[in-house]
């Protein structure tokens, strides 16, 4: 049951007519973040995660597919292209592809992945001085990974983003 989810792109645009910064002009500098992703396997189910790479493939181990609806897909923290740095504390950098696959298959019920992911350019967001419109294409069944709060400023009520889950759609 393979599916194609290519709606993961986050588009940043200036809010209309207010002169907010245009974030579509990104630099070539790669920005990486690392985090730990904890998955709970259900008996009889796989993680729904396909990897590519390994020392025998001459490239770093990375997520090459997430089966829609799978445990790995529903965790909202993994994305195709993320690098797998370790599985349950075992570094993957010196392992062959088959060894990494076996680590994932035999990891037990509790799987802890250390993952490296791309962090979007955010300097323009941090330096913004006015309202900023952020468009996020939502994937059905996957949360945006944001926490909302309401606030009153200068007598006007507004909804604000209170938190952004690391590696969630909004973070990317």
Secondary structure as GFF3:
##gff-version 3
##sequence-region A 1 172
A	DSSP	beta_strand	10	14	.	.	.	ID=ss1
A	DSSP	beta_strand	32	40	.	.	.	ID=ss2
A	DSSP	beta_strand	49	54	.	.	.	ID=ss3
A	DSSP	three_ten_helix	55	57	.	.	.	ID=ss4
A	DSSP	beta_strand	59	66	.	.	.	ID=ss5
A	DSSP	alpha_helix	71	74	.	.	.	ID=ss6
A	DSSP	beta_strand	83	87	.	.	.	ID=ss7
A	DSSP	beta_strand	90	91	.	.	.	ID=ss8
A	DSSP	alpha_helix	97	105	.	.	.	ID=ss9
A	DSSP	beta_strand	110	118	.	.	.	ID=ss10
A	DSSP	alpha_helix	123	126	.	.	.	ID=ss11
A	DSSP	beta_strand	132	136	.	.	.	ID=ss12
A	DSSP	beta_strand	146	153	.	.	.	ID=ss13
A	DSSP	beta_strand	156	164	.	.	.	ID=ss14
###
